[in-house]
């Protein structure tokens, strides 16, 4: 037993000399026990969450379906959508892939390539726009979809021409 204690003592001394070991003080133990504040959700977390909710709803997916696809519970999806929990980068990429949108969709305030566009959030918050998107996505025939899109574009062009006159 004495030989074993001397081996341990010699090993500790060697480690101390090399700077690899130092005994823990009471202060070190206290520092290890201090609790850091949890990171609070920000306005950006809430904006990303609401965009996830809007895109999920537009695609007709339930929170449960989205949760299963990304490996979390529907309660966790609710927390993401309400901005209570932050969405990690890899999980956000999984959500973007599942919803078939680029990740930038969750971060941009304007629609791409349109300087005078409405904020994306305003589009998602409008129930008529979401109804239009949901109805459009339910049309399986590409010819019919093209026709509906042409009608909507023509109506918008007429409205704009009338406003300019």
N, C-alpha and C positions, 0 to 999 in steps of 0.2 A: 504494500500500500504506500509506503514511503517513497519507493522508486517511482510509482505512478504519479504522485503529487509533485515530485521534483521534475518529471518530464513535462507536466502541465505548466508548472511555474516557468521552466526554461522556454517553452513554446510561447507563452504569453509575453515574456520578456523580449524574445526575438521579434515578435509581431509589433510590440510597442516601439522597439528601436527602428523598425522599418516604417512606422507610421500607419500600420494597418489595423491597429487595435488600440482602443482607449476605453477604459472602464466608464460605464454610464453613471452620470451624476444624478442627483435628485432633480435638478433643473432639466436635464435631457429627458427624464421620464415624464416630467410635467409637460414639456413641449410636445411629446408624442401623444399625450392625452387631450390636448386642446382640440376643440371641435371647430372646423371652419364653417362659415355660413354657406348654405346651399346657394347655387347660382339661381337667381330669380329670372323668370321669363321676361322677355322684353317685348316692346311693340313689334319688333321684327319677327319674333317667335309667333306672336299672335297673327301677324299678317301672313306668314308662311302657312300656319295652320289653317287659316280661313281659305287660302287658295287651295290647299290640299282638299278641304271639305267640298269646295265648289267644284273642283275638277272631278272628284270622286262621284259626287252627285250627278254631274253632267254625263258621266259615263255609265250611270245606273248601277254603280257598285255600292254595296252596303259596307258599313264599317267592319262588320265581321269578315266579309270577303277580302277586303283590303288587309285586315289584320292577319288573316291566315296566309295571304300571299307574301307578306313581308316578315312573318314569323313573330307577331305580337298579338295580344288580345284586343278585342274590340274596345275595351276600356282604355287601353294605351292609345289606340287610334283617336278616341274621344279627347284624351289629354293633349295629343299632338294638335288636333283640329282647334281646340279651344286655346291653345298657346300655353297650357299649364306646364307641359314638358317640352323640352327642346328635342328637335329631331336631329340625330347625328348625320354626318355627311353621307356615310355609306347607306344608311336607311333612307335618306332623302333621294339618293340616286336610285334605289330600288323602287321607291314610290313613283319617281319620274318615269322610269322604264315601264312600270306597270300601267301608268296612265298615258303612256306614249306622248310625253311632252319633254322638252329639254329642261334640265335642272334650272336654267336661268328663269324659267317661267315663274318660279317661286320667289324670285328676288327682284324682278323688274317692276317698276311702277308704271311704265308705259308699254304699249304694244310695240313690237319691233317694227322698225322702218316707217313709223308714223309719228312724226313730231307733234302733231296736234291731237293725238289720240286721247281718249278718256283714260283715267287710271284703271288698271286691270281690276282692282278691287271693286270699283263702281260697276263694272260689267258683271262681276260675279254676284253682287248684291241685288241686282235687278232680277226679280223672279220671272219676268217675261223673257228675258234673254236666256235664262237657264232653261225655261220651257222650250224655247226655240231650239236650243242646242240639243236638248234631250230628244225632242221630236225628230230633228234632223238626223241624229245618230241612229234612230230606230228605222230609218229608210234603208233597206238592204240593196236596192237597185241603184247602180251608179248613174244611169241615165236620168232617173227620177231625181236623184240628189243634185245632179248638175242643173236640171230644170228648176228646182226649188231655189238653188243658189242664184241662178240667173234672174228669177222673179224678185228675190230680195234685193239684189244689186240694182235692178232696174227701178224698183220702188225708191231706193235710197238716192239714186241719181235724179229721179223726178223731183223728189223732195228738195234736194240740194239746188237744182235748177230753179225751182219755184221760189226758194228762199233768196236766191241771188237776183231774181228779177224784180 
